[in-house]
């Protein structure tokens, strides 16, 4: 996709009742350094995804961008292999990393490709957004690198399981792992 022709979708109409929610979420994302105003030749539409609690989260419809993207072949782990490693252990701690991809910066050369329309203008992501075809592989690689030398921790994208046969051991492992994630 390095020299692909910019994708510029025509902005879709947005229901007025959703505009306020986009504004609120956009303000939060800008404040947290997740996105910024843009003048990119790329422009993708926003869609709404209903969350489990019934509230709406706006997302970016990256299907066209994904079609033009070279796919990362990094594999996600086999769930059964992870479950096999848990056998015989009595203590488990499950960690779900909130907004996981938002901890990974977008390469400077690719930021403009993440641009999207809003009622307030165009913005671009500086942190890896949800919906990109390579997001899972990128984050899995990151988690595998973080947990590389930890014998009792397994990750499946943004879900991490720490396991042990003794309570004391799992406390030590969890403390060490949390320090790794902070780093």
Secondary structure, DSSP 8 states (H G I E B T S, - for coil): -TT----B-------HHHHHHHHHHHHHHHHTTSEEE---S-BB-EEEEE-TTS-EEEEE--HHHHHTS---------HHHHHHHHTT--EEEEEE-TTGGGGSB--GGGGGGG-EEETTEEEEESB--TT-TTHHHHHHHHHHHHTTT-TTEEEETTEEEEEESSHHHHHHHHHHHHHHHH-
